[in-house]
Amino acid sequence: MTEYLWRLPSHGDGRRARPQLRHRGGFGDPVPTPAGGPFGARPDDREPTDVRPGHFGPFDDLHQVIDAAELAGLDGVLAPYDPLGEESWIVAGGALRATRHARVIVEFQPAFGTPVYAAKVSATLQRLSAGRLGWRLAVDTDPEDARTRGDRVSGDDRYARAAEFLTVAHGVWNADPVPGAGFQGTGFDFAGEYYNVIDGGFRGILSGLPFPTVYLSGTSEPALDLAARHGDVHLFTESSDGLDGPAAALAQLRERTAETGRYVRAGLELPVIARETEDEAWARAERQWREVHPDGPGARSLSLDGARWAGFAELGYLQPVGLVGSYEQVAHQLRVYEAAGFDSIVLSGHPHIEEVHRAGEHLLFLADPAGRTLQETTA
């Protein structure tokens, strides 16, 4: 059964194409601007999103998205790393507290803290959530972002550090229960270029827990090497060349895992615009496209084969290529991905609450009928 996750908003949400105009979640102006009144007419770019200003905080909106994802039948959510947005660890902790079944993947960069500290935080979250936490390491971050965090590690050295980070985190983690013994560890020692640990290892309530599933990404040689040695799921991005791009990178990953003797699942990150009919989906894409490109060719000018569209980056998404079409068309393309070996899909779309419900109620059972349709059983 293919795993379907939803990428949570980290920097506001809304219907508008330009991210700076998405004011749900407390981003932008502190309160919605009324259409008229003593302060004059509302500017064209200040669409109200809440007629009850001040009654709800940013996490109220975010938790509605999280609840929608679980109730709509998605397998989990991804709390993304965003240096200008909400802190992913706080979002992930709130998501685990607010759900009962959904997996929660927290994305963070290895300079977040020591691997021992990250493992300890995660052990507590695993205890509180019955083992539903996953990790996604943001290794290849923007150099300017790294400098603002005081992180001086750059280039391929970032992957060497990430490998040490995961080695240490696994080293101090004990999946089997270990009795407590004060400050005594369990004998894990590590002397690396970035981290040093003497007699590390969790005991007592921090032991006997599943290690978080590790999600990685990237198509460079260091990224694929890291995944082959330490990853559980490797996420790729669609390209305008179709599956040739991610499929070729997946083949390279398979060559590396054959050497390491590990199996790493493959996934894709995909923005989607899916509606009852193809025309409805393209009407939505065209409305957003015209917001950022009022003149010139329309949205369909970037249409590719198989319901794929190469215009999502223009609408503020991180991934340039995603899917636009009817529910049946989008589901068909998702089945194509599954047949090609990609069994973890991270979907995204905005406004998030509405798009999550559309995906859960109309799309996923078509994309994965065997796993998401009730089957008649015989006594």
C-alpha positions in Angstrom: 0.0 0.0 0.0 1.4 3.4 -1.0 2.0 5.8 1.8 0.4 9.2 1.3 1.5 12.2 3.4 0.5 15.8 3.4 3.0 18.7 3.5 1.8 21.1 6.2 1.9 24.9 5.7 4.7 26.6 7.5 4.4 30.2 6.4 0.7 31.0 6.1 -2.1 29.6 4.0 -4.8 30.8 1.7 -6.3 30.7 -1.8 -3.9 33.2 -3.4 -1.0 32.2 -5.7 1.6 34.5 -4.2 2.7 33.2 -0.8 2.9 36.7 0.7 -0.8 37.1 0.2 -1.7 33.9 2.1 -2.8 35.3 5.5 -4.3 32.2 7.2 -2.4 31.1 10.2 -1.5 34.6 11.4 1.0 35.6 8.7 0.7 39.0 7.1 -1.3 41.7 8.7 -2.3 40.9 12.3 -6.0 41.0 11.6 -8.1 40.7 8.4 -9.0 44.0 6.7 -12.8 44.5 6.4 -14.3 45.3 3.0 -15.3 48.8 4.1 -16.1 51.0 7.1 -14.5 53.9 8.9 -11.0 53.0 7.7 -11.9 53.0 4.0 -12.0 50.4 1.3 -10.0 47.2 1.6 -7.0 47.0 -0.8 -7.2 44.5 -3.6 -4.6 42.2 -2.1 -6.1 42.0 1.4 -8.7 39.3 1.0 -10.3 38.6 4.4 -9.9 35.0 5.7 -11.5 35.3 9.1 -14.4 37.5 10.0 -13.7 37.0 13.7 -10.3 38.7 14.1 -8.4 38.0 17.3 -10.6 35.0 18.2 -8.2 32.3 17.0 -4.4 31.9 16.9 -2.2 30.6 14.1 -2.1 27.1 15.5 -5.8 26.8 15.5 -5.7 27.0 11.7 -2.7 24.6 11.5 -4.4 22.0 13.7 -7.5 22.1 11.4 -5.2 21.1 8.6 -3.7 18.3 10.7 -7.1 17.1 11.8 -8.3 17.2 8.2 -5.4 15.0 7.1 -6.1 12.3 9.6 -9.9 12.4 9.2 -9.6 12.3 5.4 -7.5 9.1 5.5 -4.0 10.3 4.8 -1.3 8.3 6.4 0.5 11.3 8.0 1.8 14.8 7.7 5.2 16.4 7.1 6.2 19.4 9.2 8.6 21.1 6.9 11.8 23.0 7.9 11.3 26.7 7.1 13.7 29.2 8.4 11.1 32.0 7.9 8.1 30.0 9.2 6.9 27.9 12.1 9.4 25.8 14.0 9.0 22.2 12.7 9.7 20.5 16.0 6.9 22.5 17.7 4.5 21.8 14.9 5.4 18.1 14.9 4.8 17.9 18.7 1.5 19.6 18.4 0.5 17.3 15.5 1.4 14.2 17.5 -0.6 15.4 20.4 -3.7 16.3 18.3 -3.8 13.0 16.4 -4.2 9.3 17.2 -3.1 7.5 14.1 -1.3 9.8 11.7 2.5 9.5 11.3 4.3 12.9 11.7 7.5 13.6 9.9 9.6 16.4 11.3 12.0 18.0 8.9 15.1 19.6 10.5 18.7 20.4 9.6 21.5 18.5 11.5 22.8 21.8 13.0 19.6 21.9 15.0 21.5 20.4 18.0 23.6 17.4 18.9 22.3 14.0 17.6 22.0 12.9 21.2 19.7 15.8 22.0 17.6 15.2 18.9 17.4 11.5 19.8 16.3 12.3 23.4 13.6 14.8 22.2 12.4 12.1 19.7 12.4 9.4 22.3 10.0 11.4 24.4 7.8 12.1 21.4 7.8 8.4 20.5 6.6 7.6 24.1 3.8 10.2 23.8 2.7 9.1 20.4 3.1 5.3 20.4 6.0 5.5 17.9 4.5 7.7 15.2 7.4 10.2 14.7 9.6 10.2 11.6 12.7 12.3 10.7 13.5 14.1 7.5 16.9 15.7 7.4 17.2 18.9 5.5 20.9 18.5 4.6 21.2 20.7 1.5 20.0 24.0 2.9 20.5 27.5 1.5 24.0 28.8 2.3 22.7 32.2 3.5 20.2 30.4 5.8 23.1 28.4 7.2 25.1 31.5 7.9 22.2 33.1 9.8 22.1 30.1 12.0 25.9 30.2 12.7 26.4 27.0 10.7 29.8 27.0 9.0 29.6 23.5 7.5 29.1 23.7 3.7 29.3 21.7 0.5 29.7 17.9 0.7 30.8 18.2 4.3 27.1 18.7 5.2 26.5 15.1 4.1 29.5 13.8 6.1 28.1 15.5 9.1 24.7 14.1 8.5 26.1 10.6 8.3 27.8 11.1 11.7 24.6 12.6 13.0 22.6 9.6 12.1 25.3 7.2 13.3 25.4 8.8 16.7 21.6 9.0 17.0 21.3 5.3 16.2 24.2 4.5 18.5 22.6 6.0 21.6 19.2 4.6 20.8 18.1 1.3 22.3 15.1 -0.2 20.7 15.0 -2.9 23.4 14.3 -1.9 27.0 17.3 -1.3 29.1 17.0 -0.8 32.9 17.9 2.6 34.3 21.3 3.1 36.0 21.6 6.7 36.9 23.8 8.6 34.5 25.4 5.4 33.2 25.1 4.9 29.4 25.1 1.6 27.5 28.7 1.8 26.3 28.3 3.6 23.0 31.5 5.5 22.1 32.1 7.6 19.0 34.9 9.8 17.9 34.2 11.6 14.6 35.0 14.8 12.9 31.8 16.5 14.1 30.7 14.6 17.2 32.3 12.8 20.1 30.4 10.5 22.5 31.7 8.5 25.5 29.5 5.9 27.1 26.3 7.0 25.4 23.1 5.2 25.3 19.5 5.6 26.5 18.1 3.6 29.4 14.9 3.4 31.3 11.9 5.3 29.9 14.0 6.5 26.9 14.7 2.9 25.8 12.5 0.3 24.2 11.1 2.6 21.5 11.2 2.5 17.7 13.8 4.7 16.1 12.1 7.4 13.8 11.8 6.5 10.2 14.5 8.5 8.3 13.4 10.4 5.2 16.1 11.9 3.0 16.2 13.6 -0.4 18.6 14.8 -3.1 20.1 13.4 -6.3 23.7 14.3 -5.9 26.2 11.5 -5.3 26.7 12.4 -1.6 22.9 12.6 -1.1 22.4 9.1 -2.6 25.4 7.7 -0.7 23.9 9.0 2.6 20.5 7.5 1.7 22.0 4.1 0.9 23.7 3.9 4.2 21.3 5.6 6.6 17.9 6.4 5.0 14.7 4.5 5.1 12.8 6.5 2.5 14.3 8.7 -0.2 12.1 11.4 -1.6 12.6 12.6 -5.2 11.1 15.4 -7.2 9.3 15.1 -10.6 10.9 16.7 -13.6 9.7 18.0 -16.9 11.5 14.9 -18.4 8.9 12.7 -16.8 9.9 9.7 -14.7 13.2 9.4 -16.6 14.7 11.9 -14.2 13.7 10.4 -10.8 13.8 6.9 -12.2 17.4 7.3 -13.2 18.3 8.7 -9.8 16.4 5.8 -8.2 18.4 3.3 -10.3 21.6 4.9 -8.9 20.2 4.6 -5.4 19.5 0.9 -6.0 23.1 0.4 -7.2 24.3 1.8 -3.9 21.9 -0.1 -1.7 23.0 -3.3 -3.4 26.4 -2.6 -2.1 25.3 -1.6 1.5 22.7 -4.5 1.7 19.9 -2.2 2.7 16.5 -1.5 1.2 15.4 2.1 0.9 11.9 3.0 -0.2 11.4 5.6 -2.8 9.0 8.5 -2.7 7.9 11.6 -4.6 6.9 15.1 -3.6 4.0 16.4 -5.7 1.8 19.5 -5.6 -1.7 18.6 -6.9 -4.8 20.4 -8.2 -7.5 17.8 -8.6 -11.2 18.3 -9.3 -14.3 16.4 -10.5 -13.5 17.3 -14.1 -10.4 18.2 -16.0 -11.9 21.6 -17.0 -12.5 22.4 -13.3 -8.9 21.6 -12.4 -7.5 23.7 -15.2 -9.8 26.6 -14.3 -8.4 26.6 -10.8 -4.8 26.5 -12.2 -5.6 29.3 -14.7 -7.0 31.5 -12.0 -3.9 31.2 -9.9 -1.6 31.5 -13.0 -3.2 34.8 -14.1 -2.6 36.2 -10.6 1.1 36.1 -11.2 1.0 36.2 -15.0 -1.9 38.5 -16.0 -0.6 38.6 -19.6 0.9 36.2 -22.0 0.4 32.4 -22.5 -2.0 30.6 -20.1 -1.4 27.9 -17.6 -1.8 25.1 -20.1 1.3 26.3 -22.0 3.3 24.4 -19.4 1.2 21.2 -19.6 3.1 18.0 -19.8 2.0 14.4 -20.4 0.1 12.3 -17.9 -1.7 15.2 -16.0 1.7 16.7 -15.2 2.1 20.4 -15.1 5.4 22.4 -14.9 4.0 25.6 -13.5 3.8 25.0 -9.7 7.0 26.9 -8.9 5.3 30.0 -10.3 2.5 29.5 -7.7 4.9 29.4 -4.7 5.5 25.7 -4.5 8.9 24.2 -3.9 8.4 21.6 -6.6 8.1 22.9 -10.1 6.2 19.8 -11.5 3.0 18.4 -10.1 -0.3 17.1 -11.2 -3.4 18.9 -12.6 -6.5 17.1 -13.8 -9.7 15.3 -12.8 -9.5 12.9 -9.9 -9.4 10.0 -12.3 -6.5 11.5 -14.3 -4.5 12.4 -11.2 -5.1 9.0 -9.6 -4.0 7.2 -12.8 -0.7 9.1 -12.7 -0.2 8.2 -9.1 -0.6 4.6 -10.0 2.0 5.0 -12.7 4.4 6.3 -10.0 3.6 3.3 -7.8 4.2 0.9 -10.6 7.6 2.6 -11.2 8.6 1.9 -7.6 7.6 5.0 -5.7 5.5 4.0 -2.7 5.6 7.1 -0.6 4.0 10.3 -1.9 4.1 13.7 -0.2 1.2 15.7 -1.5 0.7 19.5 -1.2 -1.9 22.1 -2.2 -3.5 25.2 -0.9 -5.7 26.3 0.7 -4.7 23.3 2.7 -7.9 22.3 4.6 -9.9 22.3 1.4 -7.3 20.4 -0.7 -6.7 17.8 2.0 -10.4 16.9 2.1 -10.5 16.7 -1.7 -7.5 14.4 -1.7 -8.8 12.2 1.0 -12.5 12.0 -0.1 -12.1 11.9 -3.9 -8.6 11.0 -4.9 -6.8 8.4 -2.7 -9.3 5.6 -3.0 -9.0 5.9 -6.8 -5.2 6.0 -6.6 -4.9 3.1 -4.2 -8.2 1.1 -4.4 -6.8 -2.1 -2.9 -5.5 -0.3 0.2 -8.2 2.3 0.7 -11.4 0.6 -0.2 -13.3 -1.6 2.2 -13.5 -5.2 0.9 -16.3 -7.6 1.5 -15.3 -10.4 3.8 -16.7 -13.9 3.8 -17.3 -15.9 7.0 
